[in-house]
Amino acid sequence: MARLRGPGGCPWDREQTHKSICDCLVEEVAELLDAIDRDDFPHMREELGDLLLHVVMHAQMASEAGHFNFDDVAREINDKLIRRHPHVFGDMKLPTTEAVLTQWDAIKAAEKKNGPAEEGLFKRLPPRLSALLYAREVFKQVVKKRLPAEGVVDRAAIAAQARGLDEASAGKKLFELAAACREAGIDPESALRRHARKVMDAVEDKMVEGAAPKVGTHEQAL
């Protein structure tokens, strides 16, 4: 990659910036997900390589600007995995998945945070996240942080729908709802994102009224 972007290298590669290849990155992730859905391992291998290319290219750009290099990226994730798995790389005993996730949250909470400062009760979610994943993450935080969502989120109704739900039936329900939105002239993406935002705002308002969460935890994602 250093040669591709260096003197005498590829004109296209030399012109690229972090932002100019964002759309390509999204496309590569979508193609990888498609290969995974189809259990197409040769295609998955190819798409993982394409995704790795983006990691290498972004790291090279950052190295040229004096920010970090590929070794720094690899070192950081290696250190993070060791730090967050004291039951594997240390002497701590964590016999269950629940115990592992609780410890993971505690370690993450104590770590230095990169990225935008968090404001309010909810973790900042990427604006490019699809509305469906956005809504799922909002509900995940309501549950994990035990936020005061009574009257805002119907946990009983959600639990009732979850009983017996499998991937096929969930896919059918989601497809039919998306199709019904089309028939009604509703943009399902916008409708779901706006409702998720309303849930967040309503929960924040309840906190202002003095209903403190019982437990404060953090997300488990890297």
C-alpha positions in Angstrom: 0.0 0.0 0.0 2.9 2.3 0.7 4.1 1.7 -2.8 0.7 2.2 -4.3 0.4 5.6 -2.7 4.0 6.6 -3.0 5.9 8.3 -5.9 5.3 6.4 -9.1 2.4 4.5 -7.6 -1.2 4.3 -8.7 -2.9 7.7 -9.4 -6.2 6.6 -8.0 -4.8 5.2 -4.8 -2.7 8.4 -4.3 -5.8 10.6 -4.7 -7.8 8.8 -2.0 -8.6 10.2 1.5 -10.2 8.7 4.5 -13.5 10.2 3.5 -13.4 9.5 -0.2 -13.5 5.7 0.3 -16.2 5.6 2.9 -18.8 4.5 0.4 -16.6 1.8 -0.8 -16.1 0.6 2.8 -19.9 0.4 3.3 -20.2 -1.5 0.0 -17.5 -4.0 1.0 -19.2 -4.7 4.4 -22.5 -5.3 2.6 -20.9 -7.7 0.2 -19.3 -9.6 3.1 -22.6 -9.9 4.9 -24.2 -11.2 1.7 -21.5 -13.9 1.5 -22.0 -14.8 5.1 -25.8 -15.1 4.6 -25.2 -17.5 1.7 -22.5 -19.5 3.6 -20.3 -18.8 0.5 -16.8 -19.4 2.1 -14.7 -18.7 -1.0 -16.6 -15.4 -1.5 -16.3 -14.7 2.2 -12.5 -15.2 2.0 -12.4 -12.7 -0.9 -14.6 -10.1 0.9 -12.6 -10.4 4.1 -9.5 -9.6 2.1 -11.3 -6.5 0.5 -12.3 -5.4 4.0 -8.7 -5.9 5.3 -7.5 -3.7 2.3 -9.6 -0.8 3.8 -7.9 -1.3 7.2 -4.5 -1.3 5.5 -5.3 1.7 3.4 -6.7 3.8 6.2 -3.7 2.9 8.4 -1.3 3.9 5.5 -3.1 7.3 5.1 -2.9 7.9 8.9 0.8 6.9 8.9 1.6 9.4 6.1 0.0 12.1 8.2 1.9 11.1 11.3 -1.1 9.9 13.3 -0.7 6.1 13.6 0.3 3.1 11.5 -1.0 -0.5 10.9 1.2 -1.9 13.7 -0.5 0.6 16.1 -3.9 -0.6 15.1 -3.0 -4.2 15.6 -1.3 -3.5 18.9 -4.3 -1.6 20.2 -6.8 -4.4 19.5 -4.4 -7.0 20.9 -3.9 -5.0 24.1 -7.7 -4.5 24.4 -8.4 -8.2 24.0 -5.9 -9.1 26.7 -7.1 -6.4 29.0 -10.7 -7.3 28.7 -10.1 -11.1 29.1 -8.4 -11.3 32.6 -10.0 -14.7 33.0 -8.0 -16.0 30.0 -4.8 -14.0 30.2 -4.8 -13.4 34.0 -5.8 -15.2 37.2 -9.4 -14.0 37.4 -12.1 -16.7 37.5 -15.2 -16.0 35.4 -17.0 -19.3 34.9 -20.1 -18.0 33.1 -20.9 -15.8 30.1 -22.9 -13.5 32.3 -19.9 -13.0 34.6 -17.6 -12.3 31.6 -20.0 -9.6 30.2 -20.3 -8.0 33.6 -16.5 -7.8 34.0 -16.2 -6.6 30.4 -18.5 -3.7 31.2 -16.6 -2.8 34.3 -13.2 -2.8 32.5 -14.6 -0.8 29.6 -16.1 1.8 32.0 -12.6 2.4 33.5 -10.9 2.8 30.1 -10.0 6.1 28.5 -12.7 7.0 26.0 -11.9 8.0 22.4 -14.4 9.6 20.1 -17.1 12.2 20.8 -18.0 12.8 24.5 -21.1 11.0 25.6 -24.1 13.1 26.5 -27.2 11.9 28.3 -28.2 8.4 29.2 -27.8 6.7 25.8 -24.6 5.7 24.1 -24.0 7.8 20.9 -25.0 5.6 17.9 -23.4 6.0 14.5 -25.6 8.2 12.2 -25.1 5.7 9.3 -26.6 2.9 11.4 -29.8 1.5 9.9 -33.0 2.4 11.7 -33.6 -1.3 12.6 -30.2 -1.6 14.2 -30.6 1.8 15.8 -33.8 0.8 17.4 -32.3 -2.5 18.6 -29.4 -0.7 20.2 -31.8 1.8 22.0 -33.8 -1.1 23.5 -30.5 -2.8 24.4 -29.4 0.2 26.4 -32.8 0.5 28.1 -32.5 -3.1 29.3 -28.8 -3.1 30.2 -28.9 0.2 32.0 -32.3 -0.5 33.6 -33.5 2.9 32.4 -36.9 4.2 33.5 -38.9 3.3 30.4 -42.3 2.5 32.0 -45.1 3.9 29.8 -42.6 4.5 27.0 -41.5 0.9 26.1 -44.0 -1.9 26.6 -41.7 -4.6 27.9 -44.5 -7.1 28.4 -45.7 -6.8 24.8 -42.1 -7.2 23.6 -41.6 -10.3 25.7 -44.9 -11.8 24.4 -43.8 -11.3 20.8 -40.3 -12.7 21.5 -41.8 -16.0 22.8 -41.5 -18.6 20.1 -40.0 -16.0 17.6 -37.4 -17.4 15.2 -35.5 -16.0 12.3 -38.0 -17.1 9.7 -41.1 -15.7 11.5 -39.3 -12.5 12.4 -38.2 -12.0 8.8 -41.8 -12.6 7.6 -43.2 -10.1 10.0 -40.6 -7.5 9.2 -41.1 -8.0 5.5 -44.9 -7.7 5.8 -44.6 -4.5 7.9 -42.1 -2.9 5.4 -44.5 -3.8 2.6 -47.5 -2.4 4.5 -45.6 0.8 5.0 -45.0 1.0 1.3 -48.7 0.5 0.7 -49.5 3.3 3.2 -47.0 5.7 1.8 -44.8 5.5 4.9 -41.0 5.4 4.9 -40.3 2.6 7.4 -36.7 3.7 7.9 -37.7 7.2 8.9 -40.7 6.1 11.0 -38.6 3.7 13.0 -35.7 6.0 13.5 -38.0 8.8 14.7 -39.8 6.5 17.1 -36.5 5.3 18.5 -35.5 8.9 19.0 -38.8 9.6 20.8 -38.1 6.7 23.1 -34.7 8.1 23.9 -36.1 11.6 24.5 -39.0 10.3 26.7 -36.6 8.3 28.9 -34.3 11.3 29.2 -37.3 13.3 30.3 -38.2 10.8 32.9 -34.7 11.0 34.3 -35.0 14.8 34.5 -38.2 14.2 36.6 -36.1 12.3 39.1 -36.4 8.6 38.2 -32.8 7.4 38.4 -31.7 4.1 36.8 -31.0 1.2 39.1 -27.8 0.1 37.5 -25.4 2.0 35.2 -23.5 -0.2 32.7 -21.8 0.2 29.4 -22.2 -1.5 26.1 -20.2 -4.6 25.2 -19.2 -3.7 21.7 -15.5 -3.1 20.9 
